[in-house]
């Protein structure tokens, strides 16, 4: 009897630790405040750019007006610094009353009536990274508070906590969110902080607990930061790519397209690689004043389709050929691939590459439609051994989609007939 009870307890604990919310079946898309607006609380001197109800509402309105929502960008997420400095008299979290005078329930309702979703931030430790109240010791209460407000995403940071708390806190908040019954996307920085502390992340457990899994440090608005993150995902320590699937996505952090540090080619690199890596696309930029070229990259339907592919397979770097880093990701329909050719060199002239699909492990003996994605240009029908020539700018990318041609059977028949009737033409 003792062993039976013990087994039941273990089973129940394991199940309660697993995420069971039915959300994030494709990588979440939306807007995030941090990289662009950070912890700007100076609303007296900078009212349009401080972390406030005004910023969130104006961003939401632009997302509806300019087509972001309809393209799939659903989440409007606040990072740190939305909180009041202390909990209320009942111990609940509360928003800063000056910057969010109507509270978070009102802000969530504002988003929902516009077909958008609200994301908030908290921390596994005693305080957030900016020193506001953390959730340690209050996981159930804070999860219920978020649910009562109508929050749709929670980013859970890892400041001001010891390693021992990591393996307690993140699962505890996951269980607490499950118990509320509200489907809330759960974004964890668990693996990142384990690495910071010199500990090895338990990737399978993290993937069972979280919808989004931060693996490394914050992204900044620079090429060095972007390419450093891409190289980390290419190295794939702990084989974390194997854990990616619908409902659990490895997160290389925010997309900074539309800010100040990247060239147009480098902006394409981030968009293309985040799509191939099956990563969340949470843009930290000012949608209210974004230049048209950046907006066009972020709204590119072909790239978004790759990112949102329902198979949920994370792409990997499969080769480096003549200095070009080649990434592939299997996508639908079956037998199709997204392929990114990345030139990491920062100077020189465009790098030309002559390659076949077979060289990058696309070998099924059919004809493939090959499309350049950013310009939606049809490049032709290719068999695995047909030479493909491309040119990639320095710190640039060339992104193609390779799909078995619907006409390939007819073309194979025609090729066979020609080989019989006109053998001298071969």
C-alpha distance (Angstrom), angle and dihedral (degrees) to the residues before:
residue distance angle dihedral
X1 . . .
X2 3.81 . .
X3 3.81 91.1 .
X4 3.81 91.4 48.3
X5 3.80 92.6 53.0
X6 3.79 91.6 45.2
X7 3.81 91.4 52.1
X8 3.79 91.1 49.3
X9 3.80 91.0 51.2
X10 3.80 91.9 50.0
X11 3.81 92.4 48.3
X12 3.78 92.4 48.3
X13 3.80 92.8 48.6
X14 3.80 92.4 49.5
X15 3.79 93.0 48.9
X16 3.78 93.2 47.0
X17 3.80 89.3 53.0
X18 3.80 91.5 57.0
X19 3.77 120.0 92.3
X20 3.79 110.9 -113.5
X21 3.78 107.8 172.0
X22 3.82 106.3 112.2
X23 3.82 93.8 -134.2
X24 3.82 135.7 119.1
X25 3.80 93.2 38.2
X26 3.79 85.0 157.3
X27 3.83 123.6 28.7
X28 3.82 109.6 -72.4
X29 3.80 115.9 -110.0
X30 3.77 128.6 -160.9
X31 3.78 145.9 85.6
X32 3.81 130.1 -49.4
X33 3.79 126.2 -168.0
X34 3.78 104.4 -147.8
X35 3.80 113.5 83.2
X36 3.80 95.4 41.3
X37 3.81 101.2 34.8
X38 3.83 102.5 19.2
X39 3.85 113.1 175.6
X40 3.79 97.8 -25.7
X41 3.79 104.2 156.2
X42 3.82 95.8 157.3
X43 3.78 97.3 114.1
X44 3.81 93.1 154.2
X45 3.80 92.6 63.3
X46 3.82 101.2 23.6
X47 3.80 107.1 28.3
X48 3.82 98.0 163.3
X49 3.81 96.1 49.4
X50 3.79 104.3 38.9
X51 3.80 122.6 102.1
X52 3.78 98.6 -91.7
X53 3.75 148.2 121.9
X54 3.82 88.4 -92.8
X55 3.81 93.4 58.8
X56 3.81 92.7 46.9
X57 3.79 94.8 47.4
X58 3.79 94.6 45.9
X59 3.80 90.3 48.7
X60 3.80 91.3 50.0
X61 3.78 92.5 49.8
X62 3.80 91.7 51.7
X63 3.80 91.7 47.2
X64 3.79 89.1 57.7
X65 3.80 96.4 40.6
X66 3.80 98.3 46.1
X67 3.79 99.8 43.2
X68 3.80 101.3 -102.6
X69 3.80 94.2 122.9
X70 3.79 92.9 47.6
X71 3.82 90.3 50.5
X72 3.82 90.2 57.0
X73 3.81 103.5 -90.3
X74 3.81 98.9 133.8
X75 3.80 108.9 150.8
X76 3.79 125.3 81.1
X77 3.79 103.1 -170.1
X78 3.78 132.3 -173.5
X79 3.79 118.0 -154.1
X80 3.81 124.6 -161.1
X81 3.83 124.9 -26.3
X82 3.80 101.9 47.7
X83 3.78 92.8 106.3
X84 3.76 132.7 93.1
X85 3.80 113.8 -115.4
X86 3.79 92.3 -108.4
X87 3.79 138.9 28.7
X88 3.79 118.8 -105.2
X89 3.83 124.9 -98.5
X90 3.82 91.4 -83.7
X91 3.81 92.9 51.8
X92 3.79 95.1 -105.6
X93 3.77 125.9 135.9
X94 3.77 115.8 -102.9
X95 3.79 135.4 -169.5
X96 3.77 121.8 -115.2
X97 3.84 101.2 -84.3
X98 3.79 95.7 -143.6
X99 3.79 98.3 48.1
X100 3.82 95.7 35.5
X101 3.81 102.6 30.6
X102 3.81 94.6 165.1
X103 3.80 95.7 47.4
X104 3.78 132.4 -128.0
X105 3.81 98.2 -70.3
X106 3.78 88.1 60.9
X107 3.81 91.4 48.1
X108 3.81 92.6 49.4
X109 3.81 90.2 50.0
X110 3.81 89.2 50.0
X111 3.80 90.0 55.3
X112 3.79 95.1 44.2
X113 3.79 94.6 52.2
X114 3.83 87.1 56.4
X115 3.78 95.4 48.7
X116 3.81 93.0 -103.8
X117 3.82 134.7 116.3
X118 3.79 132.3 -130.7
X119 3.79 124.6 -128.0
X120 3.81 125.6 -166.4
X121 3.79 135.9 -172.9
X122 3.79 133.6 -129.2
X123 3.79 138.4 155.4
X124 3.79 136.3 -118.5
X125 3.81 90.4 -136.5
X126 3.78 137.4 65.5
X127 3.81 93.0 -83.4
X128 3.78 137.1 17.0
X129 3.80 118.7 -108.7
X130 3.82 89.1 -94.2
X131 3.80 93.0 48.9
X132 3.81 101.8 -100.2
X133 3.83 120.9 134.4
X134 3.81 113.1 -63.4
X135 3.79 127.8 -152.0
X136 3.81 101.9 -116.9
X137 3.79 107.5 129.5
X138 3.81 91.6 12.5
X139 3.80 104.9 66.3
X140 3.82 96.6 126.9
X141 3.79 93.8 43.1
X142 3.80 94.0 47.1
X143 3.80 93.4 46.5
X144 3.80 90.3 51.8
X145 3.80 90.7 46.7
X146 3.81 90.0 53.9
X147 3.80 90.6 48.6
X148 3.81 92.4 47.8
X149 3.79 89.7 53.1
X150 3.82 92.3 49.7
X151 3.80 97.0 -114.0
X152 3.83 115.1 172.5
X153 3.82 102.9 -168.5
X154 3.79 134.1 30.2
X155 3.79 122.3 -162.9
X156 3.80 106.7 -159.5
X157 3.81 114.3 -160.6
X158 3.81 129.6 -165.6
X159 3.79 110.3 -133.9
X160 3.79 123.8 129.8
X161 3.80 96.7 19.6
X162 3.78 135.1 107.3
X163 3.80 123.9 -123.1
X164 3.80 90.4 -105.4
X165 3.79 88.7 60.3
X166 3.81 93.5 53.0
X167 3.79 95.8 70.4
X168 3.79 89.5 44.3
X169 3.77 102.4 40.8
X170 3.78 104.5 46.8
X171 3.84 95.0 48.4
X172 3.81 89.9 42.5
X173 3.78 92.2 55.7
X174 3.81 90.1 45.4
X175 3.81 90.0 54.5
X176 3.79 90.5 45.6
X177 3.79 92.4 52.1
X178 3.81 90.3 48.9
X179 3.79 90.8 52.0
X180 3.80 92.6 56.5
X181 3.80 90.2 64.3
X182 3.79 91.0 -137.3
X183 3.82 115.9 122.2
X184 3.81 102.5 -121.6
X185 3.81 121.8 170.2
X186 3.81 106.0 -123.5
X187 3.82 114.8 -147.1
X188 3.82 113.4 -170.3
X189 3.81 132.1 -167.9
X190 3.79 90.1 -167.2
X191 3.82 99.1 119.9
X192 3.81 91.8 44.7
X193 3.80 93.6 55.0
X194 3.79 93.4 43.4
X195 3.80 87.6 57.8
X196 3.80 91.1 46.6
X197 3.81 88.6 56.5
X198 3.82 93.7 46.0
X199 3.80 94.6 -108.5
X200 3.79 127.4 128.3
X201 3.81 115.1 -112.6
X202 3.79 117.3 -125.1
X203 3.80 93.7 -130.4
X204 3.83 98.1 -174.6
X205 3.81 91.2 51.1
X206 3.80 91.8 46.7
X207 3.81 90.8 50.7
X208 3.81 89.8 51.3
X209 3.79 91.2 50.2
X210 3.81 105.0 40.1
X211 3.80 139.9 47.5
X212 3.81 93.4 -153.3
X213 3.79 122.8 32.4
X214 3.78 119.6 -161.7
X215 3.79 109.2 -152.8
X216 3.81 104.3 179.7
X217 3.79 145.2 15.1
X218 3.81 128.0 -56.1
X219 3.80 121.1 -66.8
X220 3.79 118.6 -119.8
X221 3.78 132.0 -161.7
X222 3.80 96.7 -93.4
X223 3.79 140.5 94.1
X224 3.80 91.4 -121.7
X225 3.79 90.3 57.3
X226 3.81 93.9 47.0
X227 3.78 96.5 46.4
X228 3.80 91.4 43.5
X229 3.80 90.1 56.9
X230 3.81 91.9 46.7
X231 3.81 90.9 51.1
X232 3.80 90.3 50.3
X233 3.81 90.8 53.2
X234 3.80 89.1 47.0
X235 3.82 90.7 53.7
X236 3.83 88.2 49.0
X237 3.84 99.6 -163.6
X238 3.81 114.1 -154.6
X239 3.83 86.5 13.7
X240 3.79 87.6 -92.6
X241 3.82 91.2 164.7
X242 3.80 88.8 72.2
X243 3.82 90.4 66.2
X244 3.82 95.5 58.0
X245 3.80 114.3 110.5
X246 3.80 140.3 130.3
X247 3.80 105.5 -49.9
X248 3.83 94.8 20.1
X249 3.81 120.5 66.5
X250 3.78 131.7 173.7
X251 3.79 107.3 -124.3
X252 3.82 122.3 -147.1
X253 3.81 88.6 -176.2
X254 3.77 133.9 -110.0
X255 3.78 128.4 -11.1
X256 3.81 110.0 -120.3
X257 3.80 98.6 -169.6
X258 3.79 110.4 138.0
X259 3.80 97.4 37.2
X260 3.80 128.7 94.1
X261 3.80 112.7 -85.4
X262 3.81 106.0 64.6
X263 3.78 132.1 72.7
X264 3.83 118.7 -134.5
X265 3.82 89.6 -99.3
X266 3.80 91.5 49.9
X267 3.80 90.7 49.0
X268 3.81 88.0 55.7
X269 3.80 88.8 50.8
X270 3.79 93.0 57.0
X271 3.80 93.3 45.6
X272 3.81 93.9 46.6
X273 3.79 96.5 45.5
X274 3.81 94.4 44.2
X275 3.82 86.2 53.7
X276 3.81 94.2 48.4
X277 3.82 91.3 44.6
X278 3.83 90.2 53.9
X279 3.79 88.9 -124.4
X280 3.79 131.0 161.9
X281 3.79 111.6 -97.9
X282 3.80 105.9 -142.5
X283 3.79 107.0 160.5
X284 3.79 118.8 -147.5
X285 3.79 102.0 -164.3
X286 3.80 137.2 98.2
X287 3.80 106.8 -85.2
X288 3.81 88.9 -173.2
X289 3.81 93.8 68.2
X290 3.80 105.9 19.9
X291 3.81 118.1 145.4
X292 3.78 115.6 -113.4
X293 3.82 95.6 -117.0
X294 3.81 92.0 57.9
X295 3.78 92.4 44.6
X296 3.82 90.3 52.1
X297 3.82 90.9 54.1
X298 3.79 93.1 49.4
X299 3.80 93.1 45.9
X300 3.81 95.7 45.3
X301 3.79 104.0 134.6
X302 3.79 96.0 -154.6
X303 3.80 93.1 55.0
X304 3.80 92.7 43.6
X305 3.81 89.7 51.7
X306 3.81 89.5 56.3
X307 3.79 92.0 48.0
X308 3.81 92.4 48.2
X309 3.79 96.6 45.1
X310 3.79 108.2 147.2
X311 3.81 95.4 -136.0
X312 3.78 88.0 73.0
X313 3.81 96.7 -150.6
X314 3.80 115.9 155.6
X315 3.80 113.7 -132.0
X316 3.79 124.1 -127.3
X317 3.78 139.2 -159.7
X318 3.81 105.8 -98.0
X319 3.82 102.5 176.9
X320 3.78 147.7 -2.7
X321 3.80 109.6 -140.5
X322 3.81 121.4 -179.0
X323 3.79 89.8 -22.3
X324 3.82 94.7 -48.9
X325 3.81 116.0 121.4
X326 3.81 109.7 -141.5
X327 3.80 120.2 -155.0
X328 3.80 125.8 -176.3
X329 3.77 133.2 -170.2
X330 3.82 125.2 -174.1
X331 3.82 110.0 -127.6
X332 3.79 138.3 171.0
X333 2.95 136.3 -43.7
X334 3.80 97.0 52.2
X335 3.77 114.5 -91.7
X336 3.81 92.5 27.8
X337 3.79 126.9 122.7
X338 3.77 140.9 -171.3
X339 3.80 109.6 -140.6
X340 3.80 124.3 -166.9
X341 3.80 120.9 -166.7
X342 3.82 106.4 -160.0
X343 3.80 124.3 -166.3
X344 3.81 108.1 -160.5
X345 3.81 95.3 -178.6
X346 3.80 113.1 114.9
X347 3.79 98.8 -155.0
X348 3.79 141.5 29.6
X349 3.76 130.8 53.4
X350 3.82 131.9 -46.9
X351 3.78 110.8 -65.2
X352 3.79 115.0 -125.0
X353 3.77 119.2 -149.0
X354 3.81 130.7 -170.9
X355 3.77 112.7 -162.7
X356 3.80 143.6 141.9
X357 3.77 129.0 -129.7
X358 3.79 88.3 -116.2
X359 3.80 88.8 61.1
X360 3.80 88.5 65.0
X361 3.81 95.2 44.3
X362 3.83 98.5 -95.4
X363 3.78 97.1 129.5
X364 3.80 111.7 145.0
X365 3.81 107.4 130.2
X366 3.80 97.7 -117.5
X367 3.76 136.3 100.9
X368 3.78 115.4 -94.0
X369 3.78 130.3 -153.0
X370 3.80 106.5 -132.1
X371 3.81 118.0 -159.7
X372 3.80 128.8 -179.2
X373 3.78 100.3 -133.3
X374 3.81 108.7 -151.9
X375 3.81 94.2 53.3
X376 3.83 94.2 27.3
X377 3.81 90.0 -128.2
X378 3.81 119.7 164.9
X379 3.80 106.9 -133.5
X380 3.80 97.2 -174.2
X381 3.80 143.4 -103.4
X382 3.78 115.3 -45.4
X383 3.78 133.6 -174.3
X384 3.81 117.2 -154.2
X385 3.82 91.4 -96.3
X386 3.82 96.6 44.3
X387 3.83 111.1 114.6
X388 3.80 114.3 -112.9
X389 3.81 118.8 -162.3
X390 3.79 121.6 -162.6
X391 3.79 138.8 167.1
X392 3.81 123.3 -146.0
X393 3.80 124.3 -166.4
X394 3.81 120.5 -132.1
X395 3.83 108.2 -81.5
X396 3.79 86.1 6.4
X397 3.77 140.4 116.0
X398 3.79 138.5 -139.4
X399 3.80 111.2 -153.9
X400 3.79 123.8 -165.5
X401 3.77 136.0 175.4
X402 3.80 116.0 -143.8
X403 3.82 117.8 -162.7
X404 3.79 133.3 167.1
X405 3.78 104.5 -99.0
X406 3.77 117.6 -114.7
X407 3.78 84.8 -141.0
X408 3.79 95.2 49.6
X409 3.81 96.3 100.1
X410 3.80 92.3 53.9
X411 3.79 90.5 45.3
X412 3.80 91.9 50.5
X413 3.81 90.0 50.8
X414 3.81 90.8 49.2
X415 3.80 91.4 48.7
X416 3.81 90.9 50.1
X417 3.82 91.9 48.3
X418 3.78 91.3 49.1
X419 3.81 90.9 49.6
X420 3.81 89.3 55.4
X421 3.79 98.0 41.2
X422 3.79 98.3 37.4
X423 3.82 108.0 25.4
X424 3.80 90.5 156.9
X425 3.85 89.7 67.1
X426 3.79 93.4 62.7
